[in-house]
Amino acid sequence: PVSAGMNGSAIENFSCVIYNIFLMNCTWHAGRVAPTDTQYFLYWQKSRDEDEMECELYITDGNCRNMGCIFQNVSIGTEKAYFLVNGSSKDSLIQFYDEYIDLYKIEILTAPLDVTAHCTKDSAGCIITWHPPLTSHVEQTKCFQYEISIQNK
């Protein structure tokens, strides 16, 4: 669709991350030439089959302008999710911003669980064990690769 509105009024630096398995945090900056009374609204659609949802909890700046959003109970699907941020101002039309994102690419995984080290005094060394991190979309835990950094010998 044609983006009506003043050039430079759409948000910039849009970014989202998923953390703690089901929380998604999205942030953005106001458009360079957006009037000071501009208010932004974020909508997203997990897949074409699901309804569009508006932000549940906006993050605001010192001027009470929406500059981010926190979504809860997010699950990662196989399709790209669609994000749309539109704005309103009494002074002018505001351009919208939209983007498709693969949610699995923006997930920050938790650390491995139950990390334990059993060391012996002889030359056998240590045995380190752990469980894979919690994730909402990886069913095959053999997909994970781990790196161990030993700080002291």
Summary of the structure (lengths in Angstrom):
residues: 153
radius of gyration: 21.4
end to end distance: 60.9
largest distance: 76.1
contacts: 374
relative contact order: 0.22
helix: 5%
strand: 41%
